[in-house]
Amino acid sequence: MNRTELKAAAKQQIKGKIGILFVITLIIGAISGLANLILSFVPMGGLVATVIITPAFALSIARIYLSLTTGATPVVKDAFNGFDDFWSAFKVTFLVGIYTFLWSLLFVIPGIVKAYSYSMATYILAENKGKSARECIAESKDMTNGHKMDLFVLSLSFIGWILLCTITFGIAYIWVGPYMQTTFANAYKALKPAQTVEATPVDVVE
């Protein structure tokens, strides 16, 4: 997994698409915020809104950025395509959250390590609608085996960009957000096991 190549590819893949990605981000943010506001008057309402909406939107985002790696241009309705596999998205998010929390109880470092271990689960679901949460998590663990430090270093490589977002009061995130998301989608593609294609039997003429 070559960090420089992943980031260079991401810059090309988001070129000319920042506008639509910004609109999609605004829509997701606005709906999430509105849901939290409406349900905030109900006990535990904000938590309920987060639990219901966040997993499906996370799946939508994973699908959008995976599509960018293939050269596709997203459209506004893609913001909602994660809701067609809502239950699977919920289970993946819930189990990843629980497992990461439990590992974090052993100290911070194990929790961080496991967070990277499970980090590909949503991408796996994005490409395999309806796959069980346990399968997605197990495959993510296999994919990231021996690469968790690579993913950690990849994350650290964005610290300068994140600081830029801070000093520009978030304005730079309009470009930095898609850049980071696409880079990690590329990382998933780089770690994804190669598909084995069975050869079609050929009749041999003697």
N, C-alpha and C positions, 0 to 999 in steps of 0.2 A: 504494500500500500504506500504509494509515493505521495506524500503530503503536498508537495509543490505542484504535481500534476493534477491532483484532485481540485486544488484551489484555482489553478489556471483554467481548467475545464469549466468550473462553476462560473467564472467571470464571463466566459463566452456564452454559456447557456442562459444566463439571465439578461444578456444584452438585448435591449429593445423590449423587454418584458416587465420592467420595474413598475410601470404604470398600473398594469392589470394586477400585478402581485400586491401593490399597495392598496388598490381598491378591495381586493379579496381580504386582506388583513384588516382593513377598516370595517368591513361587513362583519367579519367574525368577532372583532373586538366590540363592535356596537351591540350585536345580538347578545354576546356574553354579558356585557355590562348591563344591558336592559333587563335581562333575565334575573341577574343578581339584584338589581334595584327593585324589581317587582316583587320578588320572593323575599326580600330583606325584611318585610313586615311580618313574615311568618317565622315562627321559631325554627331555627336551623335551615331556613329557606335558602340562604346564600350557599350553604354547603350542598343542598339538594340541587340547585341550579348548576353548580360546578360539576357535580357528579354526573348529571344527565347530559350536559352539553359538551364539556371538555373532551371526553374520549372520542366522540364522533367528529368533532372539529380537528382533533389531533390526527385522526385517520384521514380526513380530507386533506390536511396539510401534507401528510406523508405521500399521498397519491399525487398531489399537485407537483411536489418537488421531484418525485420519481419521474413524472412525465416530462419535466424540464430536462432531465438527463438524456431523454431520447429525442430532444429537439422540438417537442410539442409546445404549443402556446396555450396556457390555461384560459378558461372563460369564467365569468362570475358564478355560474351555477355550480362550478366545481367546489366552491366553498361548502356545499351541502352534501357532496357525494359520500361522505363518511357515514351519513345517517342511514344508508342502505344496508349497513352491516353494524348497526348500533350496538346490538347485544354483544357481539364478538369484541368490538372496540372497548366496550365497558369492561368486559372481563379481563382483557389484556391490561388495560390501564389500572384496574383494581388490583390484580395479582402482582403486577410489577411494583406498584406502590407499597403493597403489604410486604412483599419480599425484601424490597430495598429498606423499608423502615425497620424490619426485624434484624437485618444485617447491620444496620446503623446502630442498633442497641449495643453491639459488640465494640463500639468505637466508630469514629467517623470514617476511617480509612476503608474498612470492609464494606461500608455502605456505598462509598464512592466507586470501589472496584466493582461491586455488583450492579450499580447503576449503569456502568459501561457494558457489563456483561449482558444486561437485558435491553440495551439501547436499540437493538435492531428489531425488536419484537413487533413494533407498530408497522415498520416497513415490510416485514414478512407478511403481516395480515393484509397490508395494502395490496400486495400482489397475489394473495391467496384468500379470497373472500370466504368467510365462514370457517376458516381454520381455527381449531381450538386454541384457547389462550395458552394452555400448557405446551402445546406443540410449538407455538410461536416463540415462547420463552426458551424452550429447550433448543430450538434451532438458533436462536440468538446467542445462547451460551456457546454453542458449537462454533458459530461464525466468528465470535470475538475471542475465542480461545487463542492465546498467544498474541493478541492484537489490542488488548485493553490499554496498554501503555501507549501504543500508537494513537489510539483514539483520544487519550488524555492529552498527549502532546499536541494533537490536532486542535483540541479545544483551547489549549494554552496559546496557540498561535494567533488566536483572535483577540487576545487581551488588548492589544493596541487599538483595534477597531472598536472594541467595546468602550474603551476610554474616550475615543472620538465621539461615540454616540452620547456619552455623558456630558462632554463639554459643549456639544451642539444641542443639548436639551432634547435628545432623541431624534433630531432631524436626520442625522446620518444613518439611523436605523432603517430608513426607507430603502437604502441600498445594501447596508451591511446585513440586515436580517435575511433577505433572499440569498445573499452571497454565502452566509453561514449555512443556511438550510440546504442549499443546493450542494455545497461541499460535503455535508454529511450524507446526503442522498447518494452522492458519488462514492463516498466511503462504503456505504452499504453495497452498492453495485460491485465495488472492488473486492469486498469480503464474501460476497455471495458465491456459493459453490457453482462451478460451471455445470450447465445442464448437459447431461449425457444424452445424445441422440442415438437411438438404436438404428443400425444400418438395415436398410431394406434388403431382404434376401434377393440375390440375383441368380437366375437360372444359368447354369454353366452348360454351354453347348459343346459337346465333345465331337 
